[in-house]
Amino acid sequence: MKLREVAAILGAAFISGEEQADMEIVSVCASDLMSDVLAFSSPRVLLLTGLTNVQSIMTADVADVAAVAYVRGKRPENGTVELAKQKGIPVLACDLAMFEACGRMFAGGLLPGSSVEESQ
């Protein structure tokens, strides 16, 4: 699914990176805990989060996240947007609750982009 299709499904606006709207997205990770993103996300996922500070973009960069979509009507701080531009990470924002955003992405055919190994 193209990032522009993701934006349409979420009713999201591009904050930055609209020139990358044809980027292919195949999976989604949702978390406000950046340590979970680092530990469990797959490369090149769409990250859904409510954490709008620079930590979300720094984590996205380290975890090789394709794009970040902020949920719950939250909008990133100016420094966050500037860092995303420097790192080449598209940023979107929508008004949906994280639960609904995940449901829409799943219904649209995107796979979970995180894995938790079962402990024995």
C-alpha positions in Angstrom: 0.0 0.0 0.0 1.3 3.4 -0.9 1.8 6.0 1.9 -0.7 8.2 0.2 -3.3 5.4 0.6 -2.4 5.1 4.2 -3.0 8.8 4.7 -6.4 8.5 3.0 -7.5 5.6 5.1 -6.4 7.4 8.3 -7.8 10.7 7.2 -4.2 12.0 7.9 -2.5 15.1 6.7 1.2 15.1 5.7 3.2 17.3 8.0 6.4 16.6 6.0 7.6 14.2 3.4 4.6 14.4 1.0 7.1 14.0 -1.9 7.5 10.4 -0.6 3.8 9.6 -0.8 4.5 6.8 -3.3 6.6 4.9 -0.7 5.4 1.4 -0.2 4.2 0.5 3.3 3.6 -3.2 4.1 3.3 -3.3 7.8 2.4 -1.2 10.9 3.8 -0.9 14.4 1.9 1.1 17.1 3.4 2.2 20.3 4.0 5.2 22.6 6.9 3.3 24.2 9.9 3.9 22.0 11.8 1.1 23.7 9.2 -1.3 22.4 9.6 0.1 18.9 13.4 -0.5 19.1 12.9 -4.0 20.5 10.0 -5.4 18.5 9.5 -3.5 15.2 10.4 -4.7 11.8 12.3 -2.5 9.4 10.4 -0.1 7.0 7.2 -0.1 9.0 4.7 2.7 9.5 4.9 3.8 13.1 1.6 4.9 14.8 2.3 6.9 18.0 1.1 9.7 20.2 4.7 10.6 21.2 5.3 13.9 19.4 8.8 14.9 20.6 12.1 14.3 18.8 12.5 11.0 20.5 9.9 9.5 18.2 11.9 10.5 15.1 15.3 9.5 16.7 13.8 6.1 17.4 12.3 5.8 14.0 15.7 6.5 12.4 17.5 3.9 14.5 14.7 1.3 14.0 14.6 1.9 10.2 10.9 3.0 10.4 9.6 4.1 7.0 7.2 6.8 8.2 5.6 8.1 11.4 1.9 8.9 11.8 0.8 10.7 15.0 -2.6 9.8 16.3 -5.1 11.2 18.8 -5.1 14.6 17.2 -1.5 15.2 18.3 0.8 17.4 16.2 4.6 17.2 16.4 6.8 19.9 17.8 8.7 22.1 15.3 12.0 20.4 16.3 10.5 17.0 15.6 9.4 18.0 12.1 12.8 19.5 11.3 14.6 16.3 12.5 12.2 14.2 10.4 13.0 16.3 7.4 16.8 15.9 8.0 16.4 12.1 8.4 14.1 11.8 5.4 11.2 10.3 7.4 7.7 11.3 6.3 5.4 12.5 9.1 1.6 12.4 9.1 -1.0 13.3 11.7 -4.6 12.1 12.2 -7.3 12.6 14.7 -8.0 8.9 15.2 -7.4 7.0 18.4 -4.5 4.6 18.1 -6.9 1.6 18.4 -9.0 2.8 15.5 -5.9 3.7 13.4 -4.6 0.2 13.9 -7.9 -1.3 13.0 -8.1 0.7 9.8 -4.6 -0.3 8.8 -5.3 -4.0 9.4 -8.7 -3.8 7.5 -6.8 -2.2 4.7 -4.5 -5.2 4.4 -1.4 -4.1 6.3 0.3 -6.7 8.4 1.6 -6.2 12.0 5.1 -4.8 11.9 6.2 -6.0 15.3 7.0 -9.3 16.8 7.2 -10.6 20.3 9.0 -13.8 20.8 7.2 -16.2 23.1 9.2 -16.9 26.2 9.3 -20.5 27.5 
